[in-house]
Amino acid sequence: DDTMKKVTVESIKDYIGAGTRTVTSGSNGATLSKGITFFNTHSVAVSASMPTSISNGDEFVIKAGPDCSSSRYLEITASGGQTFDATLSSFRLESPNAAITILCVNAGNEDFRLI
């Protein structure tokens, strides 16, 4: 059928840009929250940890500060029995303005994937 159908923006908003993300400024020792966490200049090595309450599909976007380096790294640590990519209990960002997405793929096994 070659009939054209009018589709309003309201009917597709659930598929494109559905919802918004929470944006949080990170600090040393912070527990990360779902959404985007950015770190400003952090003149020393800093760390943050994953929350203990997680659900499948939870997404965490982490952005390191402009002075992030091998000596001023941002270390992300798992909580309890959580793992990243099924084997890691922590990892470091060591480049200026580095970013990573962490996705909860199995809340029952406390497993995240690094994307």
C-alpha positions as CSV (number, residue, x, y, z in Angstrom):
1,D,0.0,0.0,0.0
2,D,1.5,3.4,-1.1
3,T,-0.8,5.4,1.2
4,M,1.0,8.1,3.1
5,K,0.3,8.4,6.8
6,K,0.8,11.5,8.8
7,V,2.9,10.9,12.0
8,T,3.2,13.6,14.6
9,V,6.2,14.3,16.6
10,E,4.3,13.4,19.8
11,S,3.9,9.8,18.5
12,I,7.6,9.2,18.0
13,K,9.0,11.0,21.1
14,D,9.0,7.7,23.0
15,Y,11.6,6.3,20.5
16,I,13.9,9.3,20.0
17,G,15.4,11.1,23.0
18,A,13.1,9.3,25.5
19,G,13.8,10.7,28.9
20,T,16.8,12.7,30.1
21,R,19.9,11.8,31.9
22,T,20.9,13.0,35.3
23,V,24.2,15.0,35.3
24,T,26.4,15.0,38.4
25,S,29.7,16.5,39.3
26,G,32.0,13.8,40.6
27,S,34.3,14.1,43.6
28,N,36.9,11.9,45.3
29,G,35.4,9.0,47.1
30,A,31.9,9.5,45.5
31,T,29.4,6.7,44.8
32,L,28.4,7.0,41.2
33,S,24.8,7.5,40.2
34,K,23.0,6.5,37.0
35,G,23.4,9.0,34.2
36,I,26.5,11.2,33.5
37,T,29.2,11.9,36.1
38,F,31.9,14.4,35.1
39,F,35.0,15.2,37.0
40,N,36.6,18.7,36.9
41,T,40.3,19.3,37.4
42,H,41.5,16.8,40.1
43,S,45.1,17.6,40.7
44,V,45.7,14.2,42.4
45,A,44.5,10.6,41.8
46,V,40.9,10.2,42.7
47,S,38.4,7.3,42.9
48,A,34.7,6.7,42.7
49,S,32.7,3.5,43.3
50,M,29.7,1.8,41.8
51,P,26.4,1.9,43.7
52,T,25.3,-1.4,45.4
53,S,21.7,-1.1,44.3
54,I,21.7,-1.8,40.5
55,S,19.2,-3.0,37.8
56,N,19.7,-4.5,34.4
57,G,20.1,-1.7,31.9
58,D,21.5,0.9,34.3
59,E,23.9,3.1,32.5
60,F,26.7,5.1,33.9
61,V,28.7,7.6,31.8
62,I,32.0,8.7,33.4
63,K,34.0,11.7,32.1
64,A,37.5,12.4,33.6
65,G,38.9,15.8,34.1
66,P,41.2,17.7,31.7
67,D,44.3,17.0,33.9
68,C,43.7,13.2,34.1
69,S,46.9,11.3,33.6
70,S,48.9,8.2,34.7
71,S,49.6,10.0,38.0
72,R,46.3,11.9,38.3
73,Y,44.1,9.0,37.3
74,L,40.4,8.4,37.9
75,E,39.9,4.9,39.4
76,I,36.4,3.3,39.3
77,T,35.9,0.5,41.7
78,A,33.2,-2.2,42.0
79,S,31.2,-2.6,45.2
80,G,30.9,-6.0,47.0
81,G,31.0,-8.8,44.4
82,Q,30.5,-6.6,41.4
83,T,32.7,-7.0,38.3
84,F,33.5,-5.1,35.2
85,D,33.6,-7.3,32.0
86,A,33.2,-10.4,34.3
87,T,36.8,-10.2,35.7
88,L,37.8,-6.7,36.8
89,S,37.1,-5.2,40.3
90,S,38.4,-1.8,39.2
91,F,39.9,0.1,36.3
92,R,41.5,3.5,35.7
93,L,41.1,6.3,33.3
94,E,44.5,7.9,32.6
95,S,44.0,10.3,29.7
96,P,42.8,14.0,29.7
97,N,39.1,14.1,29.3
98,A,38.8,10.3,29.0
99,A,35.2,8.9,29.0
100,I,33.6,5.5,29.3
101,T,30.1,4.1,29.6
102,I,29.4,1.4,32.1
103,L,26.3,-0.8,31.5
104,C,24.7,-3.2,34.0
105,V,24.0,-6.4,32.0
106,N,23.3,-8.8,34.8
107,A,22.2,-7.3,38.2
108,G,21.7,-10.8,39.7
109,N,25.4,-11.5,39.1
110,E,26.4,-7.9,39.7
111,D,28.1,-7.7,36.3
112,F,28.8,-4.5,34.2
113,R,30.2,-4.1,30.7
114,L,32.6,-1.4,29.8
115,I,31.7,0.2,26.5
